[in-house]
């Protein structure tokens, strides 16, 4: 039987090599082929200070279309998805045009006149599995309806992996699906995500409004990510706008809800990038804070989920 636990690792957006693939193998049951060394560093320039875009990120997405030079599934090989214990399997239509049916898991609940708070949680890595779902237990035990979507090209599903951009459209489509379920309180509709999912959570919360967002171990600078994982670049790397549209640090002013950035004390930080995101958000009046919790990249997740629950309760009073 495949070990479905999430194994210790460092930040997916910041560290490379065997560690990253070990994480995903443990989380989603990947093949040995996924445990290959990371590619050499890319040759494209990484700006010392990521540029600040004046336009709102959500507005920019209406006009920008990523140009994928290579099309294919997620770079992480993974098993087809079943239905883990405590979950209900649903199909949602991936964004932005709804042309792709994708699997998501939702915690079981009974709709009632008393509306329930909900959390959309975006998984780490480029594949998902039962280990990610096990981390959601704290949410439903705290009274939240939780949805964990998969994304295009993952786990043998349709669609082309784009490296955060079109996957953000999927996350937004999943948000609409969850929000429109019967018995969901739209005034207590929250967003969270870990690692690559934290990166998507930041981009999604710059596009539409959630009550609050708690990205965990999120990457904010796509130049750094693709500089380490060049084999995951599917777009034209000569077009700087492709990197900008995948980098929340360039759009700090676009955050549309209170945000708490959570990280482990043992993670390798890029403090300058994260501080720059916070400075840019605060200059626009966005409530944003950061908090370090004990643990490494994966070990921090249970504590971060608990911290996100406290944060969501604090935001709603």
Beta strands, then each sheet from edge to edge (+ up, - down):
strand 1: 87-94
strand 2: 100-107
strand 3: 116-122
strand 4: 145-149
strand 5: 184-194
strand 6: 212-216
strand 7: 258-264
strand 8: 288-293
sheet 1: 1+ 2- 4+ 3+ 5+ 6+ 7+ 8+
end
